[in-house]
């Protein structure tokens, strides 16, 4: 089975957002599977978001932010500190 390839590259901000989510997870000493469980997400999908391989819906972003104990605005504020 061939690996699927995106037709268009993801926006750099999507990739940066994933890195920010990963940084928050590490800073809080959490595990990816714990965050996924708290956000009612499949852990593989969360990993795709973190790696910047998949875009997320706004509702998913809200769930992730809530499970991390931050606001969505905080994700984007943290995101600008690259």
N, C-alpha and C positions, 0 to 999 in steps of 0.2 A: 504494500500500500504506500502510495506516495505521500510525502509530507505536504500539507497545504501551505501555500505561500500567499501572503497578502498582495493584493493588486496594487494598493497604494500604501506608502509608508505611513506609520502613525505620526501624529503631530509630536514634536519634541516635548511639549507640555504634558502630554499623556505619559510619556516615559519618565519625566521628572516627577510627576505626581506619584507614580509607582515607587520611585526611589524614596520619596518622602514618606509614603506609607510604610515601607520597609524600615526606614530609619526610626520611625515612631515605635514600631513593633519591637525593634531591638532596644531602643532607649527605655521602654517600659518593661523589658524583660519578659515579653510575651512570646508565645509560639504561634506560628502562622495558623496552625489548625485550631488553636483556641480562638483567635480573632475570627476565623471563618465560621466556627460554630456559633459564636456570639452574634455574628452578623447574618446568620442563617444562609450561609453561602457554601458552595462546594469548595474544598480547600484547593483543588486544582485550578478553579476559576480565579480564586484570590491570587494564587501564584502567577497566573497569566497577567493579571492586573499589575502586580508588583514588578514583574519583568518587562512591562510595557508591551506585551504581545497582544493585548486585547483591550479594547475600549470598554468603559463601564457606563451603565445608565446612571442618571442622577440619583435614582432611588437606591442603587447599589452603593454609590458614594456616600449617601446619607447613612446607610446601614454600617458601612465600614467606619465612618467617622464616629458614630455612636458607640460602636464596639471598642474603639480606641479611646473614647472619652475626650474627644476633641470636636471642634466644629468644622464644618466643611471649609469655612473661611480660613481657619487655622491651617488647614492643609495647603491652601494656596499661598498663605503668608509664609509658611515654612518653605514652600516651593520656590519662592523668589530669593532665598538666601544661598543659592548655588554658587 
